[in-house]
Amino acid sequence: MKDSAETPPDPTELLVCTKCRRGRTEPGDDRWPGQVLFDALEALPLPEGVRLTPVECLQNCDHGCTVALRGGARWTYVFANVDEVVGAAMILDGAAQYHAQPDGLIPWRERPEHFKRNCVARIPPLEAPNV
């Protein structure tokens, strides 16, 4: 039987709403802000174990660009108000921290400041660990 320290963590999925409009009625350069954010993330190297997934809508339209982190037995987090121009590196830093936690719970003091102030939802894993 493998020790949990030897077992690689379940993959992390970073979901990005590509239709987020950030209050606009028309896209700026033929792309909505959510697509701009997705494109910026796609242009950067992803942290190990993190997969980037575009989604049509995360139903958080009044709160800027929205992303979610989920994976395995981790809690799922939804974050809003991400700046599509400067937010990509911060999101990837947070995704790496999330991926490193078996339960997805990043210690409060270690979280990116944006994660502390813009969490829309925290959803328990599908299967809660036996305690």
SELUM-162379 format. One record per residue: residue number from 0; x negated, y negated, z negated of N, C-alpha, C, CB in turn. Coordinates in nm, 4 decimals. Glycine has a CB too. Layout:
// residues N
[senu NUM [X Y Z] [X Y Z] [X Y Z] [X Y Z]]
...
***
This chain:
// residues 131
[senu 0 [-0.0846 0.1183 0.0000] [0.0000 0.0000 0.0000] [-0.0886 -0.1239 0.0000] [0.0959 -0.0002 -0.1221]]
[senu 1 [-0.0566 -0.2212 0.0858] [-0.1361 -0.3418 0.0977] [-0.1095 -0.4382 -0.0164] [-0.1090 -0.4092 0.2295]]
[senu 2 [-0.2143 -0.5028 -0.0604] [-0.2038 -0.6109 -0.1589] [-0.1433 -0.7314 -0.0872] [-0.3448 -0.6462 -0.2229]]
[senu 3 [-0.0581 -0.8091 -0.1566] [0.0066 -0.9239 -0.0920] [-0.0959 -1.0256 -0.0437] [0.1049 -0.9908 -0.1881]]
[senu 4 [-0.2153 -1.0301 -0.1051] [-0.3194 -1.1224 -0.0604] [-0.3730 -1.0805 0.0767] [-0.4341 -1.1283 -0.1633]]
[senu 5 [-0.3592 -0.9522 0.1113] [-0.4066 -0.9026 0.2394] [-0.2996 -0.9118 0.3473] [-0.4533 -0.7598 0.2254]]
[senu 6 [-0.1744 -0.9229 0.3086] [-0.0640 -0.9258 0.4025] [-0.0449 -1.0677 0.4563] [0.0651 -0.8747 0.3358]]
[senu 7 [-0.0524 -1.0842 0.5880] [-0.0315 -1.2189 0.6401] [0.1127 -1.2636 0.6155] [-0.0648 -1.2245 0.7907]]
[senu 8 [0.1325 -1.3930 0.5908] [0.2689 -1.4409 0.5656] [0.3543 -1.4303 0.6914] [0.2665 -1.5863 0.5157]]
[senu 9 [0.4854 -1.4224 0.6705] [0.5779 -1.4238 0.7835] [0.5580 -1.5531 0.8613] [0.7257 -1.4098 0.7359]]
[senu 10 [0.5809 -1.5497 0.9931] [0.5658 -1.6723 1.0723] [0.6597 -1.7826 1.0238] [0.5921 -1.6433 1.2204]]
[senu 11 [0.6188 -1.9036 1.0499] [0.6997 -2.0219 1.0198] [0.7495 -2.0787 1.1513] [0.6182 -2.1291 0.9392]]
[senu 12 [0.8752 -2.1172 1.1536] [0.9325 -2.1797 1.2714] [0.9606 -2.3263 1.2407] [1.0617 -2.1065 1.3162]]
[senu 13 [0.9081 -2.4146 1.3245] [0.9332 -2.5580 1.3158] [1.0344 -2.5927 1.4237] [0.8007 -2.6415 1.3320]]
[senu 14 [1.1562 -2.6240 1.3805] [1.2641 -2.6598 1.4729] [1.2671 -2.8113 1.4883] [1.4022 -2.6063 1.4223]]
[senu 15 [1.2787 -2.8588 1.6117] [1.2830 -3.0019 1.6390] [1.4062 -3.0318 1.7233] [1.1532 -3.0495 1.7110]]
[senu 16 [1.4906 -3.1214 1.6727] [1.6083 -3.1629 1.7482] [1.5632 -3.2529 1.8628] [1.7115 -3.2364 1.6565]]
[senu 17 [1.5794 -3.2057 1.9848] [1.5351 -3.2830 2.1009] [1.6395 -3.3847 2.1471] [1.5016 -3.1894 2.2151]]
[senu 18 [1.7570 -3.3809 2.0897] [1.8633 -3.4748 2.1282] [1.8791 -3.5904 2.0297] [1.9949 -3.4011 2.1403]]
[senu 19 [1.7963 -3.5946 1.9241] [1.8062 -3.7049 1.8279] [1.7899 -3.8371 1.9010] [1.6996 -3.6911 1.7156]]
[senu 20 [1.8792 -3.9302 1.8713] [1.8823 -4.0575 1.9432] [1.8286 -4.1751 1.8623] [2.0223 -4.0872 1.9858]]
[senu 21 [1.8140 -4.1610 1.7318] [1.7680 -4.2681 1.6441] [1.8470 -4.3969 1.6694] [1.6175 -4.2929 1.6645]]
[senu 22 [1.9795 -4.3822 1.6826] [2.0674 -4.4972 1.6974] [2.0732 -4.5573 1.8366] [2.0261 -4.6007 1.6037]]
[senu 23 [2.0042 -4.5024 1.9316] [2.0048 -4.5565 2.0675] [2.1252 -4.5047 2.1454] [1.8743 -4.5202 2.1407]]
[senu 24 [2.1692 -4.5846 2.2414] [2.2773 -4.5404 2.3283] [2.2234 -4.4865 2.4598] [2.3745 -4.6546 2.3543]]
[senu 25 [2.0968 -4.5218 2.4908] [2.0307 -4.4704 2.6106] [1.8858 -4.4365 2.5753] [2.0374 -4.5742 2.7280]]
[senu 26 [1.8297 -4.3355 2.6417] [1.6893 -4.3019 2.6126] [1.5971 -4.4153 2.6559] [1.6487 -4.1705 2.6834]]
[senu 27 [1.4804 -4.4259 2.5893] [1.3858 -4.5313 2.6217] [1.3140 -4.5087 2.7539] [1.2853 -4.5442 2.5121]]
[senu 28 [1.2555 -4.3930 2.7742] [1.1796 -4.3637 2.8963] [1.2298 -4.2335 2.9576] [1.0271 -4.3547 2.8663]]
[senu 29 [1.3588 -4.2213 2.9690] [1.4247 -4.1002 3.0178] [1.4155 -3.9842 2.9201] [1.3651 -4.0591 3.1494]]
[senu 30 [1.3664 -4.0114 2.7978] [1.3624 -3.9089 2.6936] [1.4203 -3.9689 2.5663] [1.2163 -3.8564 2.6701]]
[senu 31 [1.5024 -3.8908 2.4965] [1.5524 -3.9329 2.3666] [1.4372 -3.9273 2.2661] [1.6719 -3.8434 2.3206]]
[senu 32 [1.4454 -4.0019 2.1567] [1.3385 -3.9972 2.0562] [1.3064 -3.8556 2.0084] [1.3768 -4.0822 1.9378]]
[senu 33 [1.4059 -3.7705 1.9950] [1.3800 -3.6325 1.9532] [1.2925 -3.5581 2.0528] [1.5108 -3.5579 1.9347]]
[senu 34 [1.3131 -3.5818 2.1812] [1.2289 -3.5186 2.2841] [1.0878 -3.5761 2.2794] [1.2901 -3.5385 2.4251]]
[senu 35 [1.0768 -3.7066 2.2527] [0.9447 -3.7693 2.2393] [0.8685 -3.7036 2.1243] [0.9580 -3.9231 2.2154]]
[senu 36 [0.9369 -3.6808 2.0119] [0.8739 -3.6146 1.8975] [0.8321 -3.4720 1.9339] [0.9698 -3.6129 1.7765]]
[senu 37 [0.9202 -3.3976 1.9966] [0.8866 -3.2609 2.0369] [0.7643 -3.2594 2.1286] [1.0064 -3.1947 2.1073]]
[senu 38 [0.7620 -3.3491 2.2276] [0.6493 -3.3556 2.3205] [0.5190 -3.3887 2.2471] [0.6765 -3.4601 2.4298]]
[senu 39 [0.5259 -3.4796 2.1492] [0.4069 -3.5152 2.0709] [0.3572 -3.3946 1.9909] [0.4378 -3.6334 1.9756]]
[senu 40 [0.4494 -3.3197 1.9320] [0.4119 -3.2000 1.8564] [0.3517 -3.0941 1.9484] [0.5339 -3.1428 1.7825]]
[senu 41 [0.4119 -3.0784 2.0641] [0.3656 -2.9780 2.1598] [0.2241 -3.0100 2.2107] [0.4635 -2.9687 2.2780]]
[senu 42 [0.1873 -3.1372 2.2117] [0.0553 -3.1791 2.2603] [-0.0551 -3.1561 2.1575] [0.0587 -3.3257 2.2989]]
[senu 43 [-0.0187 -3.1299 2.0325] [-0.1171 -3.1099 1.9258] [-0.1353 -2.9606 1.8981] [-0.0734 -3.1838 1.7966]]
[senu 44 [-0.2528 -2.9224 1.8456] [-0.2694 -2.7812 1.8073] [-0.1810 -2.7489 1.6871] [-0.4183 -2.7498 1.7747]]
[senu 45 [-0.1086 -2.6408 1.6973] [-0.0201 -2.6001 1.5877] [-0.1000 -2.5295 1.4793] [0.0927 -2.5082 1.6395]]
[senu 46 [-0.0592 -2.5469 1.3543] [-0.1247 -2.4716 1.2468] [-0.1052 -2.3213 1.2691] [-0.0684 -2.5137 1.1077]]
[senu 47 [-0.1990 -2.2438 1.2205] [-0.1893 -2.0991 1.2324] [-0.0592 -2.0504 1.1699] [-0.3103 -2.0307 1.1661]]
[senu 48 [0.0112 -1.9631 1.2414] [0.1344 -1.9041 1.1901] [0.2584 -1.9878 1.2124] [0.1199 -1.8784 1.0462]]
[senu 49 [0.2460 -2.1042 1.2771] [0.3614 -2.1928 1.2987] [0.3994 -2.1909 1.4465] [0.3298 -2.3386 1.2520]]
[senu 50 [0.5271 -2.1703 1.4714] [0.5821 -2.1695 1.6076] [0.6750 -2.2904 1.6226] [0.6592 -2.0347 1.6376]]
[senu 51 [0.6610 -2.3630 1.7315] [0.7406 -2.4821 1.7604] [0.8593 -2.4435 1.8482] [0.6542 -2.5913 1.8296]]
[senu 52 [0.9805 -2.4831 1.8060] [1.1015 -2.4463 1.8789] [1.1898 -2.5693 1.8996] [1.1791 -2.3361 1.8036]]
[senu 53 [1.2227 -2.6029 2.0247] [1.3169 -2.7119 2.0477] [1.4596 -2.6628 2.0250] [1.3012 -2.7688 2.1907]]
[senu 54 [1.5439 -2.7481 1.9694] [1.6858 -2.7155 1.9539] [1.7671 -2.8331 2.0060] [1.7217 -2.6838 1.8042]]
[senu 55 [1.8848 -2.8048 2.0553] [1.9706 -2.9075 2.1140] [2.0227 -3.0075 2.0116] [2.0867 -2.8427 2.1839]]
[senu 56 [2.0555 -2.9611 1.8910] [2.1116 -3.0542 1.7932] [2.1059 -2.9918 1.6538] [2.2577 -3.0921 1.8303]]
[senu 57 [2.0616 -3.0711 1.5572] [2.0635 -3.0279 1.4174] [2.1745 -3.1007 1.3400] [1.9259 -3.0536 1.3512]]
[senu 58 [2.2619 -3.1688 1.4132] [2.3824 -3.2319 1.3575] [2.3500 -3.3307 1.2443] [2.4780 -3.1243 1.3059]]
[senu 59 [2.2436 -3.4081 1.2626] [2.2055 -3.5100 1.1653] [2.1830 -3.6422 1.2388] [2.0774 -3.4674 1.0864]]
[senu 60 [2.2710 -3.6709 1.3309] [2.2548 -3.7775 1.4290] [2.2368 -3.9173 1.3692] [2.3724 -3.7783 1.5191]]
[senu 61 [2.2914 -3.9445 1.2539] [2.2823 -4.0784 1.1958] [2.1511 -4.1039 1.1233] [2.3960 -4.1000 1.1010]]
[senu 62 [2.0610 -4.0072 1.1227] [1.9405 -4.0207 1.0415] [1.8117 -3.9961 1.1199] [1.9472 -3.9257 0.9255]]
[senu 63 [1.8019 -4.0545 1.2374] [1.6784 -4.0483 1.3143] [1.6412 -3.9088 1.3586] [1.5675 -4.1051 1.2350]]
[senu 64 [1.5142 -3.8896 1.3881] [1.4674 -3.7585 1.4336] [1.4685 -3.6610 1.3165] [1.3250 -3.7683 1.4954]]
[senu 65 [1.5135 -3.5401 1.3453] [1.5293 -3.4387 1.2420] [1.4544 -3.3116 1.2811] [1.6784 -3.4082 1.2182]]
[senu 66 [1.3880 -3.2522 1.1816] [1.3165 -3.1263 1.2002] [1.3544 -3.0318 1.0873] [1.1623 -3.1487 1.2045]]
[senu 67 [1.3311 -2.9033 1.1077] [1.3549 -2.8037 1.0032] [1.2394 -2.7048 1.0023] [1.4908 -2.7301 1.0251]]
[senu 68 [1.2110 -2.6520 0.8846] [1.1099 -2.5473 0.8665] [1.1775 -2.4258 0.8058] [0.9918 -2.5964 0.7762]]
[senu 69 [1.1517 -2.3087 0.8654] [1.2085 -2.1848 0.8130] [1.1150 -2.0698 0.8453] [1.3498 -2.1587 0.8713]]
[senu 70 [1.1357 -1.9594 0.7760] [1.0564 -1.8419 0.8082] [1.0557 -1.7386 0.6982] [0.9171 -1.8819 0.8387]]
[senu 71 [1.0828 -1.6143 0.7344] [1.0752 -1.5022 0.6416] [1.1594 -1.5225 0.5174] [0.9332 -1.4785 0.6018]]
[senu 72 [1.0998 -1.4950 0.4025] [1.1702 -1.5060 0.2740] [1.1552 -1.6452 0.2134] [1.1180 -1.4008 0.1757]]
[senu 73 [1.1218 -1.7429 0.2959] [1.1046 -1.8799 0.2474] [1.2376 -1.9551 0.2464] [1.0025 -1.9548 0.3340]]
[senu 74 [1.2413 -2.0577 0.1621] [1.3502 -2.1535 0.1675] [1.3397 -2.2281 0.2999] [1.3461 -2.2520 0.0458]]
[senu 75 [1.4529 -2.2701 0.3553] [1.4561 -2.3533 0.4748] [1.4710 -2.4978 0.4309] [1.5717 -2.3112 0.5709]]
[senu 76 [1.3955 -2.5856 0.4947] [1.4030 -2.7294 0.4659] [1.4406 -2.8044 0.5922] [1.2685 -2.7822 0.4096]]
[senu 77 [1.5234 -2.9091 0.5771] [1.5594 -2.9983 0.6865] [1.5147 -3.1387 0.6462] [1.7144 -2.9931 0.7178]]
[senu 78 [1.4377 -3.2029 0.7349] [1.3854 -3.3375 0.7086] [1.4325 -3.4328 0.8172] [1.2304 -3.3364 0.7011]]
[senu 79 [1.4700 -3.5546 0.7756] [1.5217 -3.6550 0.8680] [1.4304 -3.7765 0.8731] [1.6628 -3.6970 0.8277]]
[senu 80 [1.4716 -3.8719 0.9557] [1.4043 -4.0019 0.9692] [1.2585 -3.9895 1.0093] [1.4135 -4.0782 0.8400]]
[senu 81 [1.2262 -3.8900 1.0884] [1.0884 -3.8732 1.1350] [1.0643 -3.9708 1.2493] [1.0609 -3.7257 1.1804]]
[senu 82 [0.9566 -4.0455 1.2413] [0.9201 -4.1385 1.3478] [0.8618 -4.0583 1.4639] [0.8182 -4.2463 1.2970]]
[senu 83 [0.9224 -4.0725 1.5791] [0.8817 -3.9930 1.6951] [0.7447 -4.0322 1.7493] [0.9842 -4.0066 1.8046]]
[senu 84 [0.6975 -4.1516 1.7161] [0.5692 -4.1982 1.7681] [0.4534 -4.1594 1.6767] [0.5720 -4.3491 1.7865]]
[senu 85 [0.4698 -4.1742 1.5458] [0.3589 -4.1498 1.4532] [0.3820 -4.0307 1.3592] [0.3343 -4.2735 1.3712]]
[senu 86 [0.4940 -3.9620 1.3705] [0.5279 -3.8569 1.2744] [0.4746 -3.7179 1.3024] [0.6711 -3.8480 1.2648]]
[senu 87 [0.4223 -3.6929 1.4208] [0.3857 -3.5556 1.4582] [0.2779 -3.4954 1.3675] [0.3377 -3.5529 1.6019]]
[senu 88 [0.1713 -3.5664 1.3430] [0.0623 -3.5127 1.2613] [0.1104 -3.4841 1.1192] [-0.0566 -3.6108 1.2586]]
[senu 89 [0.1917 -3.5730 1.0636] [0.2456 -3.5533 0.9284] [0.3330 -3.4281 0.9242] [0.3271 -3.6774 0.8832]]
[senu 90 [0.4152 -3.4085 1.0249] [0.5021 -3.2906 1.0304] [0.4172 -3.1631 1.0367] [0.5975 -3.2986 1.1529]]
[senu 91 [0.3127 -3.1635 1.1172] [0.2282 -3.0436 1.1275] [0.1521 -3.0177 0.9983] [0.1295 -3.0577 1.2436]]
[senu 92 [0.1103 -3.1222 0.9298] [0.0462 -3.1054 0.7998] [0.1442 -3.0395 0.7021] [-0.0029 -3.2422 0.7445]]
[senu 93 [0.2667 -3.0901 0.6985] [0.3690 -3.0314 0.6115] [0.4028 -2.8890 0.6510] [0.4944 -3.1157 0.6141]]
[senu 94 [0.4044 -2.8598 0.7812] [0.4342 -2.7241 0.8281] [0.3251 -2.6270 0.7829] [0.4478 -2.7216 0.9824]]
[senu 95 [0.1996 -2.6708 0.7860] [0.0894 -2.5854 0.7399] [0.1023 -2.5591 0.5902] [-0.0475 -2.6507 0.7714]]
[senu 96 [0.1378 -2.6617 0.5139] [0.1563 -2.6441 0.3695] [0.2730 -2.5497 0.3419] [0.1803 -2.7805 0.3005]]
[senu 97 [0.3818 -2.5675 0.4132] [0.4996 -2.4816 0.3996] [0.4621 -2.3363 0.4299] [0.6134 -2.5292 0.4941]]
[senu 98 [0.3909 -2.3142 0.5396] [0.3534 -2.1799 0.5822] [0.2661 -2.1104 0.4770] [0.2796 -2.1859 0.7164]]
[senu 99 [0.1856 -2.1867 0.4066] [0.0945 -2.1293 0.3064] [0.1661 -2.0828 0.1800] [-0.0112 -2.2307 0.2691]]
[senu 100 [0.2915 -2.1243 0.1613] [0.3669 -2.0875 0.0421] [0.4583 -1.9682 0.0728] [0.4498 -2.2081 -0.0093]]
[senu 101 [0.4466 -1.8575 0.0003] [0.5312 -1.7405 0.0271] [0.6806 -1.7706 0.0195] [0.4979 -1.6308 -0.0703]]
[senu 102 [0.7194 -1.8672 -0.0654] [0.8609 -1.9024 -0.0794] [0.8962 -2.0326 -0.0083] [0.8969 -1.9135 -0.2260]]
[senu 103 [0.7969 -2.0978 0.0542] [0.8211 -2.2228 0.1253] [0.8266 -2.3452 0.0367] [0.9471 -2.2129 0.2005]]
[senu 104 [0.8110 -2.3275 -0.0930] [0.8217 -2.4392 -0.1869] [0.6849 -2.5051 -0.2042] [0.8769 -2.3910 -0.3241]]
[senu 105 [0.6652 -2.6170 -0.1353] [0.5400 -2.6922 -0.1465] [0.5443 -2.7678 -0.2792] [0.5197 -2.7911 -0.0241]]
[senu 106 [0.4406 -2.7570 -0.3621] [0.4396 -2.8344 -0.4861] [0.4642 -2.9839 -0.4570] [0.3048 -2.8152 -0.5603]]
[senu 107 [0.5497 -3.0457 -0.5378] [0.5951 -3.1827 -0.5149] [0.4802 -3.2786 -0.4868] [0.6734 -3.2315 -0.6343]]
[senu 108 [0.3785 -3.2772 -0.5693] [0.2679 -3.3730 -0.5552] [0.1844 -3.3508 -0.4303] [0.1787 -3.3658 -0.6758]]
[senu 109 [0.1930 -3.2330 -0.3716] [0.1145 -3.2019 -0.2520] [0.1908 -3.2280 -0.1226] [0.0703 -3.0577 -0.2560]]
[senu 110 [0.3193 -3.2515 -0.1317] [0.4009 -3.2727 -0.0119] [0.3656 -3.4044 0.0561] [0.5498 -3.2705 -0.0475]]
[senu 111 [0.3777 -3.4077 0.1891] [0.3671 -3.5379 0.2551] [0.4728 -3.6313 0.1949] [0.3857 -3.5244 0.4111]]
[senu 112 [0.4388 -3.7561 0.1795] [0.5304 -3.8540 0.1189] [0.6657 -3.8531 0.1902] [0.4690 -3.9959 0.1236]]
[senu 113 [0.6639 -3.8404 0.3211] [0.7887 -3.8389 0.3981] [0.8781 -3.7218 0.3567] [0.7584 -3.8311 0.5486]]
[senu 114 [0.8189 -3.6071 0.3282] [0.8976 -3.4908 0.2868] [0.9661 -3.5155 0.1525] [0.8082 -3.3664 0.2781]]
[senu 115 [0.9009 -3.5902 0.0654] [0.9582 -3.6192 -0.0668] [1.0832 -3.7055 -0.0558] [0.8547 -3.6890 -0.1556]]
[senu 116 [1.0864 -3.7951 0.0391] [1.1923 -3.8967 0.0465] [1.2987 -3.8714 0.1533] [1.1306 -4.0295 0.0717]]
[senu 117 [1.2776 -3.7717 0.2383] [1.3683 -3.7541 0.3523] [1.4172 -3.6109 0.3709] [1.3001 -3.7988 0.4777]]
[senu 118 [1.4271 -3.5378 0.2620] [1.4801 -3.4018 0.2689] [1.6324 -3.4089 0.2736] [1.4318 -3.3159 0.1475]]
[senu 119 [1.6894 -3.3569 0.3813] [1.8346 -3.3568 0.3992] [1.8968 -3.2354 0.3306] [1.8707 -3.3578 0.5490]]
[senu 120 [1.8270 -3.1224 0.3408] [1.8812 -2.9988 0.2832] [1.7687 -2.9014 0.2522] [1.9833 -2.9337 0.3790]]
[senu 121 [1.7923 -2.8215 0.1497] [1.7058 -2.7097 0.1134] [1.7992 -2.5900 0.1025] [1.6244 -2.7361 -0.0226]]
[senu 122 [1.7747 -2.4903 0.1853] [1.8652 -2.3763 0.1966] [1.7921 -2.2505 0.1502] [1.9169 -2.3601 0.3430]]
[senu 123 [1.8532 -2.1731 0.0600] [1.7840 -2.0534 0.0104] [1.7638 -1.9503 0.1208] [1.8625 -1.9907 -0.1049]]
[senu 124 [1.6651 -1.8632 0.1005] [1.6432 -1.7562 0.1993] [1.7661 -1.6661 0.2102] [1.5192 -1.6719 0.1614]]
[senu 125 [1.7796 -1.6004 0.3232] [1.8924 -1.5088 0.3438] [1.8964 -1.4024 0.2354] [1.8837 -1.4426 0.4819]]
[senu 126 [1.7807 -1.3460 0.2072] [1.7727 -1.2448 0.1044] [1.6865 -1.2970 -0.0084] [1.7171 -1.1125 0.1603]]
[senu 127 [1.7496 -1.3261 -0.1212] [1.6751 -1.3758 -0.2375] [1.5891 -1.2622 -0.2914] [1.7720 -1.4307 -0.3486]]
[senu 128 [1.4647 -1.2946 -0.3286] [1.3793 -1.1891 -0.3853] [1.4386 -1.1348 -0.5144] [1.2373 -1.2425 -0.4113]]
[senu 129 [1.4134 -1.0068 -0.5390] [1.4610 -0.9457 -0.6650] [1.3810 -1.0028 -0.7793] [1.4486 -0.7896 -0.6621]]
[senu 130 [1.4514 -1.0508 -0.8791] [1.3835 -1.1098 -0.9949] [1.4145 -1.0289 -1.1175] [1.4249 -1.2563 -1.0159]]
***
